[in-house]
Every structure is written in structure tokens, then in C-alpha cells.
Amino acid sequence: MHSVEVNLTGTPDMSQLHAATCLMMTRFINGHHCPKLAHIIVQQLQRLLAHPNTQQTTDSREMYLQLLEHWQHICAELLKQKQAHQPSSIYH
């Protein structure tokens, strides 16, 4: 995956974190429906929500929170689909 630069305070650069998240969302939307990718998107959105810049802006915090909830739902649905398609074990 892509690396994200960290500034002198140890906090990831907000614009690069945002851009990396958008790139991953685009890959998913364009057909790469991988549960792991969806999980990474959720993690990225959590980082964006926790970022100090986001804490200062209500609109950004609300936007990232809505996106996080949406992607958490996608992760849950993918997990359900994966579990439904796994063959059950039959013991004789």
C-alpha cells in the first residue's frame, strides 16, 4: 500500500492521508471489492477522524464520521457475504 508522510509531531500529513483514503475508495468502487481493502478504508477514516486538524473543523469531522459509518456497513456486509459463501463442514 502507499506510505503516508509523517510530520515532525509524529502526526500523518492530513492531505496525504485524505488522498490515500480517496484512492482506496476509488479502487473499491471501480470493482476491487476486497474485504481487506474495505477494512483498510475504515482504518484510514478512523485516522482521519482522530487527526488534530479534523478535531478543529466540525464539517470535516461530520463528513468523515458519515463516511466511516458507511464503510463500516460495507465491511459488515462483505463479512456476511464471505461467511454465507464458505462451505459448511460436514462430519460423518
Order of alpha helices (4+ residues) and beta strands (2+ residues): alpha-alpha-alpha-alpha
